[in-house]
Amino acid sequence: MTAIMRKLNCWEFKGCGREPGGKEAERFGVCPAAGSRSMHGINGGINGGRVCWLVAGTYGKSRASFAECVAVESLSSCYECDFHLQVLQEEGYLKESLTLSLLTVKP
């Protein structure tokens, strides 16, 4: 029998601790993706947790050293993000061959 994998939100995948009640939420504030209720349920996520690249004001390397993602001001950087690519593949937006080529091709 195949185990069903639970879809992760960005803060679970990246381990940034900026979700409500997270280890870094008090120090750095709750990430806008974790608090974006208008995006709740999109791609099966909690709030904006599976569409973080669409949430204005998300934090990343340019704002906090503990997160691996980049600020949404440079949306193009999201195209190289391992979480972004995983969500696109899990949701069927990318075929596996395209995902592999995106992961291996570096400018």
C-alpha positions in Angstrom: 0.0 0.0 0.0 1.3 3.4 -0.9 1.6 6.1 1.8 -0.2 9.4 1.0 2.2 12.3 1.5 0.8 15.4 3.2 1.2 18.6 1.3 3.7 20.9 3.1 3.3 24.6 3.5 6.4 26.8 2.8 7.3 27.3 6.5 7.2 23.5 7.1 9.3 22.9 4.0 11.8 25.7 4.7 11.8 25.5 8.5 11.9 29.3 8.9 9.8 29.3 12.1 7.7 32.3 11.0 4.3 30.6 11.1 1.9 31.7 13.9 3.4 30.3 17.1 6.7 29.4 15.3 10.1 29.7 16.9 11.0 32.9 15.1 7.5 34.5 14.8 7.9 36.7 17.9 11.4 37.8 17.0 10.8 38.5 13.2 7.0 38.5 13.0 4.6 36.1 11.3 5.4 35.8 7.6 2.7 37.3 5.4 2.3 34.0 3.6 1.4 32.2 6.9 -1.1 34.9 7.7 -2.7 35.4 4.2 -6.2 34.1 4.9 -7.4 35.2 1.5 -5.3 32.4 -0.1 -6.3 29.7 2.3 -6.8 26.4 0.5 -5.1 27.2 -2.7 -3.0 24.2 -3.7 -4.2 22.5 -0.5 -2.3 24.9 1.7 -3.0 26.7 5.0 -3.4 30.5 4.2 -0.7 31.4 1.7 1.5 28.4 2.6 1.5 26.9 -0.9 1.5 30.1 -2.9 4.1 32.0 -1.0 5.5 33.4 -4.2 2.2 35.3 -4.8 2.1 37.0 -1.3 3.4 40.5 -1.1 5.9 41.1 1.6 7.2 37.5 2.1 10.6 37.4 3.7 13.7 35.6 2.6 17.5 35.9 2.3 17.3 39.6 1.6 15.5 40.2 4.9 16.4 37.4 7.3 19.3 35.0 7.2 17.4 31.9 8.5 15.0 31.6 5.5 16.1 30.1 2.2 13.6 31.9 0.1 13.8 35.3 -1.4 11.6 38.3 -1.1 8.6 38.5 -3.5 10.0 41.7 -4.9 12.2 39.5 -7.1 9.6 37.0 -8.3 12.0 35.6 -10.8 14.0 34.1 -8.0 11.0 32.0 -7.0 11.5 30.1 -10.3 14.7 28.6 -8.8 13.1 27.8 -5.4 12.9 24.1 -4.6 9.6 24.5 -2.7 8.1 26.5 -5.6 9.0 23.8 -8.1 7.8 21.0 -5.8 4.4 22.7 -5.5 4.1 23.2 -9.2 4.9 19.5 -9.8 2.6 18.2 -7.0 -0.3 20.3 -8.4 0.3 19.1 -12.0 1.4 22.4 -13.4 4.7 21.0 -14.5 5.6 17.7 -16.1 8.4 15.8 -14.4 10.8 16.3 -17.4 10.3 20.1 -17.3 10.8 20.2 -13.5 14.1 18.2 -13.8 15.4 20.5 -16.5 14.5 23.6 -14.4 16.4 22.1 -11.5 19.5 21.3 -13.4 19.9 24.3 -15.7 21.6 27.2 -14.1 22.2 30.5 -15.9 
